[in-house]
Amino acid sequence: MRVFFASDHHFFHTNIIKYCERPFRDSDHMNSEMIARWNDTVSDDDVVIYVGDLTAGLGGRVDDLKLLIKSLRGKKYLVRGNHDHQTDDWYVAAGFFKVFNAVNLGGVLFVHYSLQEAISRGFDINTFGTVEHVIHGHTHRADVPNHENHFNVAADRNNFTPVSYEAAVPQALHKSFLEAVLTL
């Protein structure tokens, strides 16, 4: 079992191609390329913690989104982003094992936003426990540096490919993080 993180694919979101200057012809091309990159990286036995914004601008393609989620390899967990509007039960039926607003795994906080932005949006810092590192998304632009003790796994910043925990989590937290993942 390997562990990966991802966020902000914005599947089906045609306008994100222009907004973020994505290298795709249209949303179908974007979806198929991002699915291929995901499935070339992740095996069925791997864990993927998805840190929000699976889609946006869905335009009534909810059933298509469910099929897309089921096509993505790995045991998937969703940390909600600002565009993840379906119910928890819907996401579980679509193929996620659990849905969180935020989750702390061995001192590594998973939340859609940087910690500072999460707090400014009303997340209660006291509910996070001890936070030594933050995995988040939301900021698509690669030229925006990571905050200290943060790693941004947004698709645009990572070649539209899930990121391994080894690349995103400091070595000192690997053991506590992996132990916590086993409890999910």
C-alpha positions as CSV (number, residue, x, y, z in Angstrom):
1,M,0.0,0.0,0.0
2,R,1.2,3.4,-1.0
3,V,-0.4,6.8,0.0
4,F,-1.0,9.7,-2.3
5,F,-2.6,13.1,-2.1
6,A,-4.4,15.2,-4.7
7,S,-6.8,18.1,-5.1
8,D,-8.4,20.6,-7.4
9,H,-8.8,18.5,-10.5
10,H,-12.0,20.4,-11.3
11,F,-13.3,17.5,-13.5
12,F,-15.9,18.7,-16.1
13,H,-15.0,22.4,-15.4
14,T,-14.5,23.8,-18.9
15,N,-13.7,27.3,-17.7
16,I,-10.8,26.1,-15.5
17,I,-8.8,25.4,-18.7
18,K,-8.8,29.1,-19.5
19,Y,-8.6,30.4,-15.9
20,C,-5.5,28.3,-15.1
21,E,-4.1,28.0,-18.6
22,R,-4.4,24.2,-18.5
23,P,-2.8,22.4,-21.5
24,F,-6.1,20.7,-22.6
25,R,-8.3,21.2,-25.7
26,D,-11.6,20.9,-23.8
27,S,-13.0,19.3,-20.6
28,D,-13.3,15.8,-22.1
29,H,-9.6,15.9,-23.1
30,M,-8.8,17.3,-19.6
31,N,-10.8,14.6,-17.8
32,S,-9.4,11.7,-19.8
33,E,-5.8,12.9,-19.4
34,M,-6.1,13.5,-15.6
35,I,-7.8,10.1,-15.2
36,A,-5.0,8.4,-17.1
37,R,-2.3,10.2,-15.0
38,W,-4.1,9.2,-11.8
39,N,-4.5,5.6,-12.8
40,D,-0.9,5.3,-14.1
41,T,0.3,6.5,-10.7
42,V,-2.2,4.9,-8.2
43,S,-2.9,1.1,-7.9
44,D,-6.1,-0.4,-6.5
45,D,-4.4,-1.1,-3.2
46,D,-3.2,2.4,-2.7
47,V,-4.8,5.1,-0.5
48,V,-5.6,8.6,-1.9
49,I,-6.5,11.4,0.3
50,Y,-8.3,14.0,-1.9
51,V,-8.2,17.5,-0.5
52,G,-11.1,19.0,-2.2
53,D,-12.6,20.4,-5.4
54,L,-13.0,17.3,-7.3
55,T,-15.2,19.2,-9.7
56,A,-16.7,22.6,-10.4
57,G,-19.1,23.8,-13.1
58,L,-20.6,20.3,-13.2
59,G,-23.6,21.5,-15.2
60,G,-25.9,18.6,-14.3
61,R,-23.4,15.8,-14.9
62,V,-23.7,14.3,-11.4
63,D,-24.1,10.8,-12.8
64,D,-21.0,11.3,-15.0
65,L,-19.1,12.4,-11.9
66,K,-20.1,9.3,-10.0
67,L,-18.8,7.1,-12.9
68,L,-15.6,9.1,-13.1
69,I,-15.0,8.7,-9.3
70,K,-15.5,5.0,-9.6
71,S,-13.0,4.9,-12.4
72,L,-10.2,6.4,-10.3
73,R,-8.0,3.8,-8.7
74,G,-7.2,3.5,-5.0
75,K,-9.1,3.6,-1.7
76,K,-10.2,7.2,-1.7
77,Y,-11.0,9.6,1.1
78,L,-12.4,13.1,0.5
79,V,-11.6,16.2,2.5
80,R,-14.3,18.6,1.2
81,G,-13.3,21.7,-0.8
82,N,-15.4,24.7,-1.6
83,H,-16.8,23.1,-4.7
84,D,-17.7,19.7,-3.2
85,H,-21.5,20.1,-2.9
86,Q,-22.9,16.6,-2.8
87,T,-23.9,14.9,0.4
88,D,-21.5,12.7,2.3
89,D,-23.7,9.7,1.4
90,W,-23.5,10.6,-2.3
91,Y,-19.7,10.7,-2.2
92,V,-19.5,7.4,-0.3
93,A,-21.9,5.8,-2.9
94,A,-19.7,7.2,-5.6
95,G,-16.6,5.5,-4.3
96,F,-15.1,7.4,-1.4
97,F,-14.6,5.5,1.9
98,K,-15.1,8.6,4.2
99,V,-15.7,12.3,3.9
100,F,-14.2,14.9,6.2
101,N,-14.2,18.7,6.4
102,A,-10.7,18.4,7.8
103,V,-8.7,15.5,9.3
104,N,-5.5,15.3,11.3
105,L,-3.5,12.2,10.7
106,G,-0.4,11.9,13.0
107,G,0.2,15.6,13.1
108,V,-0.5,16.1,9.4
109,L,-3.6,18.2,8.9
110,F,-5.6,17.7,5.7
111,V,-7.8,20.7,4.9
112,H,-8.7,22.3,1.5
113,Y,-7.1,25.6,2.4
114,S,-3.9,26.7,3.9
115,L,-4.2,26.8,7.7
116,Q,-4.4,30.6,7.8
117,E,-7.2,30.6,5.2
118,A,-9.0,27.8,6.9
119,I,-9.0,29.8,10.1
120,S,-10.2,32.9,8.3
121,R,-13.1,30.8,6.8
122,G,-14.3,29.8,10.3
123,F,-12.5,26.5,11.0
124,D,-11.9,26.2,14.7
125,I,-8.1,25.7,15.2
126,N,-8.8,24.0,18.6
127,T,-10.5,21.0,16.8
128,F,-7.4,20.3,14.7
129,G,-5.2,18.8,17.5
130,T,-1.5,19.2,17.3
131,V,-0.6,20.3,13.7
132,E,2.9,20.0,12.6
133,H,2.3,20.0,8.8
134,V,-0.6,20.9,6.5
135,I,-1.5,19.2,3.2
136,H,-4.0,21.4,1.3
137,G,-5.0,22.6,-2.2
138,H,-7.1,25.5,-3.3
139,T,-4.3,27.7,-4.7
140,H,-3.8,26.5,-8.3
141,R,-1.0,28.7,-9.4
142,A,2.5,27.1,-9.3
143,D,4.2,30.4,-8.8
144,V,2.6,30.9,-5.4
145,P,5.1,29.5,-2.8
146,N,4.0,27.0,-0.2
147,H,3.6,28.4,3.3
148,E,6.0,27.2,6.0
149,N,5.1,23.6,7.1
150,H,2.5,23.3,4.2
151,F,2.4,21.4,1.0
152,N,0.0,22.3,-1.7
153,V,-1.2,19.2,-3.7
154,A,-3.4,21.1,-6.2
155,A,-3.4,19.4,-9.6
156,D,-2.1,22.4,-11.5
157,R,1.0,22.5,-9.3
158,N,1.8,18.8,-9.6
159,N,1.4,17.9,-13.3
160,F,-2.2,16.8,-12.8
161,T,-0.9,13.7,-10.9
162,P,-1.4,12.5,-7.3
163,V,1.6,13.3,-5.1
164,S,3.2,10.6,-2.9
165,Y,3.3,11.1,0.9
166,E,7.1,10.8,0.7
167,A,7.2,14.0,-1.4
168,A,4.7,16.0,0.7
169,V,5.2,14.9,4.3
170,P,8.4,15.6,6.2
171,Q,10.4,12.5,7.0
172,A,10.1,13.1,10.7
173,L,6.3,12.6,10.5
174,H,6.3,9.6,8.2
175,K,5.8,7.0,11.0
176,S,3.1,8.8,12.9
177,F,1.3,9.7,9.7
178,L,1.3,6.1,8.3
179,E,0.1,4.7,11.7
180,A,-2.8,7.2,11.6
181,V,-3.7,6.3,8.0
182,L,-4.1,2.7,9.1
183,T,-6.9,3.8,11.4
184,L,-9.0,5.5,8.7
